Amino acid sequence: MALEAKEVEEQYLLRVKDPALAEQLRATLRAASGSAAAAAGAQLRFSDSDRQGVFAFGGREWPVTVLNLPSVVESYKTLDDINLVKTTDIGQVLVVGGDPADPAQAQEAAAGEARDGVTPPMRNARERIFRRAIDVSPPVVQKVEYDLLTILAGGAPEGLKFVDTEEEWVVDPATGQGAWLPVKR
């Protein structure tokens, strides 16, 4: 019994830092109309590391780094421009090129995570969403807790006084204008 080889669809997020390379890749893909022949000129090689490699295209080579995305990206496919079918979840991006002397890129590579997601709203997502907890000293927390319990019991915090003023809505018969006025008893 022979096993039949099945074609497996692989999807990658490729972030190209070099504008000339990005335009060359776009032009090649458009000319080939997305066929496999267009991808044949591009090679991705990883030697001993699963995070650092080389991207070869058009007779030149660029360094490539694999970074984790701050969140998972869902990928969809359509055959009729109406119905969408989820094809995969993507959690990593291949970053091609860039300046290794840039401190922001060096920090990303060292952390193994891309600072930004795929779209502009995901810029600095981890810093915005997963902020550090505010550092408040325990005596301050105890004082606030004591003051809140005092207020709930009907009292006022130390150094403060509650003044309860009863008001009623009164309409001036001459003008028809209304206002809240204190009730005098």
C-alpha positions as CSV (number, residue, x, y, z in Angstrom):
1,M,0.0,0.0,0.0
2,A,1.6,3.3,-1.1
3,L,1.0,6.4,0.8
4,E,-0.2,9.3,-1.3
5,A,1.8,12.6,-0.8
6,K,-0.5,15.5,0.1
7,E,0.3,19.1,-0.6
8,V,0.6,21.1,2.5
9,E,-0.1,24.8,2.5
10,E,2.4,26.9,4.4
11,Q,1.8,30.6,5.3
12,Y,4.4,33.1,6.4
13,L,4.4,36.7,7.5
14,L,7.3,38.3,5.8
15,R,8.4,41.8,7.0
16,V,11.0,43.2,4.6
17,K,12.9,46.2,6.0
18,D,14.7,47.0,2.7
19,P,12.3,49.0,0.4
20,A,14.1,48.0,-2.8
21,L,13.9,44.3,-2.0
22,A,10.2,44.7,-1.0
23,E,9.4,46.4,-4.3
24,Q,11.4,43.7,-6.2
25,L,9.4,40.9,-4.4
26,R,6.1,42.6,-5.1
27,A,6.9,43.0,-8.8
28,T,8.0,39.4,-9.1
29,L,4.8,38.1,-7.4
30,R,2.6,40.3,-9.6
31,A,4.3,39.3,-12.8
32,A,3.9,35.6,-12.0
33,S,0.3,36.1,-10.8
34,G,1.1,34.3,-7.5
35,S,2.3,31.1,-9.1
36,A,4.9,28.8,-7.6
37,A,7.4,29.9,-10.2
38,A,7.7,33.3,-8.5
39,A,8.5,31.8,-5.2
40,A,11.2,29.5,-6.8
41,G,13.7,32.4,-6.9
42,A,13.4,33.0,-3.1
43,Q,15.2,30.8,-0.6
44,L,15.1,30.8,3.1
45,R,17.9,28.9,4.9
46,F,18.4,28.3,8.6
47,S,21.7,26.7,9.7
48,D,22.1,25.8,13.3
49,S,19.7,28.3,14.8
50,D,15.9,28.3,14.5
51,R,15.8,32.1,15.0
52,Q,18.6,33.4,12.7
53,G,18.9,32.6,9.0
54,V,19.5,33.9,5.5
55,F,17.0,35.0,2.9
56,A,18.3,34.7,-0.7
57,F,16.6,36.4,-3.7
58,G,17.8,37.8,-6.9
59,G,21.4,36.7,-6.4
60,R,21.7,38.6,-3.1
61,E,21.4,37.5,0.6
62,W,19.8,39.3,3.6
63,P,19.8,38.3,7.2
64,V,16.4,37.0,8.5
65,T,15.2,36.8,12.1
66,V,12.2,34.9,13.4
67,L,10.2,36.9,16.0
68,N,7.1,36.1,18.0
69,L,4.1,38.4,17.4
70,P,2.5,40.0,20.5
71,S,-0.8,38.2,19.5
72,V,-1.9,35.4,17.2
73,V,-3.0,36.5,13.7
74,E,-5.7,34.5,12.0
75,S,-5.4,33.9,8.2
76,Y,-8.4,33.4,6.0
77,K,-8.9,32.2,2.4
78,T,-11.7,32.8,-0.1
79,L,-12.5,31.2,-3.4
80,D,-15.6,33.2,-4.3
81,D,-15.0,36.6,-2.5
82,I,-18.0,35.9,-0.3
83,N,-17.3,32.9,2.0
84,L,-14.2,33.0,4.2
85,V,-12.4,29.9,5.5
86,K,-9.9,30.1,8.3
87,T,-6.7,28.5,7.2
88,T,-4.3,28.9,10.0
89,D,-3.1,30.9,13.1
90,I,0.2,32.7,12.6
91,G,2.2,33.6,15.7
92,Q,5.6,34.5,14.2
93,V,7.0,36.9,11.6
94,L,10.1,36.6,9.4
95,V,11.9,39.9,9.5
96,V,14.2,40.3,6.5
97,G,17.1,42.8,6.4
98,G,17.3,45.8,8.6
99,D,20.1,47.5,10.4
100,P,21.8,45.4,13.0
101,A,23.3,48.5,14.6
102,D,19.8,49.9,15.3
103,P,19.2,49.5,19.1
104,A,15.4,48.9,18.7
105,Q,15.9,46.1,16.3
106,A,18.7,44.6,18.4
107,Q,16.4,44.7,21.5
108,E,13.6,43.0,19.5
109,A,16.0,40.2,18.3
110,A,17.4,39.7,21.8
111,A,13.9,39.5,23.3
112,G,12.7,37.2,20.5
113,E,9.4,39.2,20.1
114,A,8.3,41.8,17.7
115,R,7.3,45.1,19.4
116,D,4.6,45.8,16.9
117,G,2.0,43.4,15.5
118,V,0.8,43.3,11.9
119,T,-1.5,46.4,11.8
120,P,-0.9,50.0,13.1
121,P,-3.4,49.6,16.1
122,M,-1.1,46.8,17.4
123,R,1.9,49.2,17.7
124,N,3.4,48.7,21.2
125,A,0.5,46.5,22.2
126,R,2.4,44.7,25.0
127,E,3.4,47.9,26.7
128,R,-0.1,49.4,26.4
129,I,-2.1,46.3,27.4
130,F,0.2,44.5,29.9
131,R,1.4,47.5,31.9
132,R,3.1,46.9,35.2
133,A,1.0,47.1,38.3
134,I,1.1,50.5,40.1
135,D,3.4,50.3,43.1
136,V,1.5,51.6,46.2
137,S,2.9,51.3,49.7
138,P,0.9,49.1,52.1
139,P,0.2,52.0,54.6
140,V,-1.5,54.1,51.9
141,V,-3.7,51.1,51.0
142,Q,-4.6,50.5,54.6
143,K,-5.6,54.2,55.1
144,V,-7.8,54.2,52.0
145,E,-9.4,51.0,53.1
146,Y,-10.1,52.4,56.6
147,D,-11.6,55.6,55.1
148,L,-13.9,53.6,52.7
149,L,-15.1,51.4,55.5
150,T,-15.8,54.5,57.6
151,I,-17.8,56.1,54.8
152,L,-19.8,52.8,54.3
153,A,-20.6,52.8,58.0
154,G,-22.1,56.3,57.8
155,G,-19.2,58.3,59.1
156,A,-16.7,60.7,57.5
157,P,-13.0,60.1,57.0
158,E,-10.7,61.7,59.5
159,G,-10.4,65.5,59.0
160,L,-13.6,65.7,56.9
161,K,-17.2,66.5,57.7
162,F,-20.3,65.5,55.8
163,V,-22.9,68.3,55.3
164,D,-26.3,66.9,54.2
165,T,-28.3,69.7,52.4
166,E,-31.9,68.9,51.4
167,E,-33.0,70.7,48.2
168,E,-36.2,70.9,46.2
169,W,-37.0,71.9,42.7
170,V,-38.9,75.2,42.7
171,V,-40.4,76.8,39.6
172,D,-40.8,80.6,39.6
173,P,-44.5,81.3,38.6
174,A,-43.6,84.6,36.9
175,T,-40.8,83.4,34.6
176,G,-41.4,79.6,34.5
177,Q,-37.7,79.0,35.3
178,G,-36.9,76.3,37.8
179,A,-34.0,75.9,40.2
180,W,-32.8,73.7,43.1
181,L,-33.2,75.6,46.4
182,P,-32.3,74.5,50.0
183,V,-35.3,73.5,52.1
184,K,-35.6,75.7,55.2
185,R,-37.4,74.2,58.2
